[in-house]
Amino acid sequence: MDFAEIENLTRRVKEENHFVAAIKKEIAGTIVGQEKLIDRMLISFITGGHILLEGLPGLAKTLAVKSFARAVDVDFMRVQFTPDLLPADLTGTQIYNPGDMSFFTRKGPLFTNFLLADEINRAPAKVQSALLQAMEEKEVTIGDNTYPLPSPFMVLATENPIEQEGTYPLPEAQLDRFFMKVIVEYPSFEEEKNILLNHKRLKPELINKVVTPEEIAAKGELIESIYINEKLMEYIVSVVAETRKAPAPGSERLIEFGASPRASIALMKASRCVAFMKGRGFVTPDDIKEIAPDILRHRIILSYQAEAEGKSPDDIVKMVLDSVEVP
């Protein structure tokens, strides 16, 4: 792709990405701060991925998801995950009708566009397995029949830090199905002050529809065409491959298992979305480095040595990024 084509692509991106600013502006009327969280939810929605939000209770995770669902005009369901939750509570079940001695299917809350899986790491393994099929295949099996889920379908899961009471680690296979994992931080002093001043109007019901899922889906071809240099593709592969490398002789292994090729694909898709949201028709190394922690932090398994040293996944991702030469 030559310079003129990239310039023309950038012009098209600037003409068609106005909904990004419109969504942020609308949600800002309900959510104070959390700009990174809104950005990451939008990137996941555009790419058709699922997102895992980690943070302590009270940081507006649920409010942000509700507000986002209203802004993009999709159906929304919330399920509180608990230790006694059953797979049928998610997927639905077959119910016997004694009148005509037949069974009919009652679909569960999975049959929606946005599923808010609240405190997902409090649910047992069988529930996680049922959710895994829905996330990966976009369909659900009830009895002998398989039903497709509505389109779009997105899981927005919240989890408390694993040290919290009554939480369990999510299976590695399920973590890998999440397009990204976002750490939700405490608001700044000024943001928390604004929350106090405006708490009466911070309600998702006040959010207006900004864009439809069909309108966002129509941008898919344009986003896929955003230029990413072959050297940058090699950089993405190098970053992901670095998470799998054995340590040098005499050094301690910090990563027990590295990221899969699914991480490379996700990193490429996400970096294109970052460029689109910034109004560019091409990807830069900074786009990749900006989004890499959200793509990789849940896909690497730390070794005992790393945990003993108090290293976090973000510390390791930073080490990986620092060790790979930027083209």
N, C-alpha and C positions, 0 to 999 in steps of 0.2 A: 504494500500500500504506500503510495507516494504522499508527499507533503500536502498537495492540493486535496487529495481524497480525505486525508485526516482532518484538514481544515473544514471541509464540507461536512464531514461527520460531526465535528464539534459544533458547527452551526445548527445542525439538526437536533443534537442533544439539548442545546440551550433552548430551542423552540419547544421541545416536548417534555422537559423535566420540571415544568412549573408546578405540577401537582405535589412535588416533594416539599417545596416551601409552603404551599397551601396547607398540607397536612400538618406540618410542624406548627404553623401559626394557629390552626384550629385547636390542636391538642394543648398548646401553650396556655389556652384559657382555662384548662382543667389541671394540667400537670405543671408544677413549678420545677424548673430544672430538668434533670434526667434527659438531656438532649441526646447523649450517646445511646441511651436505652431506646429512644424513639427511632433514631437512625438505624440501629441494629434490627429492630422489629421490621422496619420498612425494607431493609435489604433482604431479610429472610422471606418476607412476603413476596417480594418481586421475584426472587429466585425459586419460590415454591418449596422452601426448606422449613424445618422446625427449629424452634429456639428454646433454649434452657436459660432461665433467669435465676441467678443465685443471689440471695441477700437475706439479711435478718428481717423478721416481721416488722411491718409498719413503714416500709420504704416505698409504698405506692406501686408495687408491682402489679397487683390486681387492677387497681384503678387505671394504670397505664394501658393494660391489655383491653379493658372495657372501652376506654376512650378511643384507642386505635381501631377497634372493631367498628365502632360507630362512624368514624371518619372515612373508612374505606367501604362502608355499606355492606357488611357481611353478617350472617347469622352467628350467634355467639352462645356458647354453653360453658358453664363452669361446673367442675366436679371437684369436690374436696376429697383428696386421697387420704385414706385412713387405713390402719392395719386390718380392719375387718371388711374392707372393700372386696367384692367378688368380680371376676371377669364379666359376668352377665350384667353387673351394674353399669358397665361401660358399653358393652357391645349390644346388649338387648338379649332377649330369650324367646323361646317358643312357649306359648301358653295353650293349655288344653281347654277347648270349648266343649263342655258336656252336652250342650244342646244338639249339635250335629256330629259329636264325637270326632272332632278334627282339631288340628293344631293351627294357630295363627302366630305370626311373628310380631313381636313388639320391639321396635328398634330402640336402642339406647342413646345416650347423649353423644356418642361418637359421631352420630349422623348430623353433623353441623359443619360450618365453614371454619370457625375458630373454636378450638377446644382449649379452655384454660384448665390445665391439670395442676390444681393447686396443691403445693407441698407433695410433689410426686414421689419424693424419696421416703414417704411414710407408708407406702402401699406394699403388699407382699409380691413375691416373684411371679405368681400366676397372672396377676393384674398387669404387671410390667410386660409379660409375654403377649397378652392380648393387645396391649397398646402398641407393641413393636410391630405386629402385623399391619395394623392400621397405618402406622407411620411410614413403613417401607413400601407396602403394596397398595395403599389407598383403597383398601377393601376389607370387609369383615365377614367372617364365617359364623353363621348362626345355624346350628343343627346341620342339615345336609346342604344348605344353600349358602352361596357367597354373594354379598351385596356390595356394589361399589359405593364409596363415600362421595358426598357432594364435592363439587369442584368450585372454587379452590378448597383445599382442606389443609389446615395448619394446626399443629400442636404448639401451644405456648405454655411451657411447663415452668412452675416456680419450685424452687427447693430451698430449704434452710441449710446453712452450713452443716456439714456432716457431724460436727461436734454437738449439735443440738440434741436434746432428749428425744428419743423415739424415732431417729432417722436411720436409714440404711443406705449403703452405697448402691448406686444404680449399676446394672450389668454393663460391662464394657461394650457389648454389641449394641445395646440401646443408646449408650452415650454417643457412639459413632454415628447414629442415625440423626442426631441433632446437628443441624447445619452449623450452629454456633452456640456458644455458651457465654453469657454476659454476666459480669459481676456488677451488681447494683450497689452503689456506694451511698453513704449518708449525704444529705444535702449540705451545701455550704452554709455559713452563718446567715448570709443575706437571703439565700433561697429559703431557709427555714423561717426567717422573719416574714418573708412574703407569704409563706404558707399560713402563718398565723393571721396575717392581715386579710387574706382572701379565702379562708377555709370555707366560708358559707357558699361560695360560688364554685368550688372545686368539685363539680358533679359531672359524671359522664353523660347524664341525660341532656346536658346543655350542648353537647358536641353535635355539630351538623355534618351531614354527608358532604365530603369533598370530592371524592372520586369513586368510581365503581370498580370492582375487580376486573370487569371486561376491558375497561379503559387502561388499567395497569398491564393486563395481559397483552394488550396490543403493542406495548412498548418492548415486549420481549425480544423481537427480532432485532430492533435497534440496539438494545443492550448487548445482545450476543455478537453484534457486528463491531462493537467498540474495539479498537485496535490494541493488541497486546503483542509487543515485539517478541520474537523467538528467544532472545536473550533473557527476557523477563519470564518466559515460560520455563526456561532452564533454571532461573533463579528460584522460582516457586518449587520446582522439583528438588532442587538442591537443599532448600530449607526443610522440606518435608523429609527428604532422605537423611538429613543430618540428625533427625530425631531417632533414626534407627541404627546409627553407627555404633559399633563397639568402641569402648574407650581406648585411649592410647595406653601403651604399656606403662604400668606404674600408677595410672590414674584410676579414680573410683567411678564406677558406673552410676550415673544419676538417673537415667531413664531405663526402666525395665522393659517397656515395650513402646515402640514409636508409633507415629501416625500412619494410617493406611493410605492407599492411592485416593480414597474418597476425600481425604483432606486436601490433596492437590487440586482435585476438581472443584471443591468448595472454595478454596483460596482463589482460584482463577475467576470463578463466577462472582465472588464477593468483591474482588478488586475491580472488576468491570462495573459493578453496581456503585462502588464508591466513586469511580470516575464519572459515571452518569449523574449521580447526585451532585457532584461538584461542577457539572456542566462542561465536561471534557469528552472528546471522542477517542481518547487514548489513555492507557494505564501507565502510571509512573511507579518507580520503586517505592515511593512513599505511600502510595495507595495500598500496596501489598503489605508493607511493614505496619501500617495503621490497623489493618483488619486481621493480621496474622494471629495475635493473641486470642481473639474471640473464636477463631477457627480451630486453633490447636490446643488450647488449654485443657479441654476435656478429652482429647484424643491421645494424650500421652500418659503413660502409667509410670509414676515415679518409683525409683528403687528405695529399698530400706535405707540406704546410705543418704539419699537426698532428704528423706523424711527425718532422719536422725539429725541432719544438719539444719533442719528447719526451712528447707527450700520449698517454695510454692511452685505450682505449674507455671505461673507467670514469670518467675525467676528463671526457670529453665528455658522457656520460650525466648526470653530476652537473650540468654546466653547463646541459644541456637542462632538467632538473628544476627547477633554480633560476630558470630564465627563464620558466617557465610558472606563471601565477597559480593557486594552490590554491583551489578553491571552498569 
